[in-house]
Amino acid sequence: MKIKKLIPTLMALVIVTVVYAATDISGHWKGSINDQIEVAYDFKVDGQKLSGSTKGPDGNTIQLTDGWFKDDSLAFTLPIMDQQVKMTGKVKSADQIVLYMKGGPMGDMSYVIKKAK
């Protein structure tokens, strides 16, 4: 009888663990814009604060600013070519994020990045 009571508790624990693991975006992510420009991001999440970096068109490191991460949504700003490019994103799975760029040197666009292995 005790096992029947324990099973729902264990199932809830497994579900919470899986959901938490799926939303941890800390780490290295890679993708491409229009299958032409390779991009890579290093994200670090601390509570709801998102920090990290990427490489600019000139190869120099660019630090993310004003970053946040909540539930499966994220946003940050990238200073690129004298512009403050606003980025938002949505976690689609444990290893895939869709990023949306507002403005920037190439205009508005979206692209997919995947967790590097």
C-alpha positions in Angstrom: 0.0 0.0 0.0 2.9 2.4 0.8 4.3 1.9 -2.7 1.0 3.1 -4.3 1.3 6.3 -2.4 5.0 6.7 -3.2 4.6 6.3 -7.0 2.8 9.7 -7.6 5.4 11.5 -5.5 8.2 10.0 -7.5 6.5 10.8 -10.8 6.1 14.4 -9.7 9.8 14.6 -8.8 10.8 13.2 -12.2 8.6 15.7 -14.0 10.0 18.6 -12.1 13.5 17.5 -12.7 12.9 17.1 -16.5 11.2 20.5 -16.8 14.0 22.2 -14.8 16.7 20.5 -16.9 15.0 21.4 -20.2 15.0 25.1 -19.3 18.7 25.4 -18.3 20.2 27.3 -21.2 23.6 27.8 -19.7 26.4 26.7 -22.0 27.6 26.9 -25.6 25.1 27.3 -28.4 25.7 27.3 -32.2 23.8 28.0 -35.3 23.8 30.0 -38.6 21.9 32.9 -40.1 20.4 32.1 -43.5 22.8 29.1 -43.7 25.6 31.7 -44.4 26.9 33.3 -41.2 28.0 31.0 -38.4 27.0 32.2 -34.9 27.9 31.0 -31.4 26.7 32.1 -28.0 27.9 31.3 -24.5 25.1 31.8 -22.1 25.1 31.8 -18.3 21.9 31.9 -16.2 21.8 33.0 -12.6 18.3 33.2 -11.3 16.5 35.3 -14.0 19.7 37.1 -15.1 21.2 36.1 -18.4 24.8 37.0 -19.2 27.2 35.7 -21.8 28.9 36.6 -25.0 29.1 36.0 -28.8 31.6 37.0 -31.5 31.0 40.0 -33.7 31.5 40.2 -37.5 35.1 41.3 -36.8 35.8 38.3 -34.6 35.9 40.3 -31.4 34.0 39.1 -28.3 30.7 41.0 -27.7 29.2 40.8 -24.2 25.4 40.5 -23.8 23.8 43.3 -21.9 20.4 43.7 -20.2 19.9 39.9 -20.4 17.1 38.0 -18.7 15.7 34.5 -18.8 12.3 33.5 -17.4 10.3 30.3 -18.1 11.2 29.5 -21.7 11.8 33.1 -22.9 14.9 35.2 -23.0 16.1 38.6 -24.1 19.3 40.5 -24.3 21.0 43.4 -26.2 24.1 43.2 -28.4 26.2 46.3 -29.2 26.9 45.6 -32.9 28.4 48.2 -35.2 27.4 51.2 -33.2 23.8 49.8 -32.7 22.1 48.3 -29.7 20.5 45.2 -31.3 17.6 43.8 -29.3 17.4 40.0 -29.2 14.6 37.9 -27.9 14.2 34.1 -27.9 12.1 31.2 -27.1 13.4 27.8 -25.9 11.8 25.2 -28.2 13.5 22.1 -26.6 16.3 21.2 -24.3 18.8 21.7 -27.2 17.1 24.3 -29.5 16.4 28.0 -29.2 14.8 30.3 -31.7 16.3 33.8 -31.6 14.7 36.9 -33.0 16.8 39.9 -34.0 15.1 43.4 -34.0 17.0 45.8 -36.1 20.7 45.3 -36.5 22.9 45.5 -39.6 20.8 42.9 -41.5 17.4 44.0 -40.4 14.8 41.9 -38.5 15.2 38.2 -38.7 15.0 34.9 -36.8 17.3 31.9 -36.6 17.8 28.7 -34.7 20.7 27.9 -32.4 21.4 24.5 -30.9 23.2 23.4 -27.8 26.7 22.3 -28.7 27.7 18.9 -27.6 
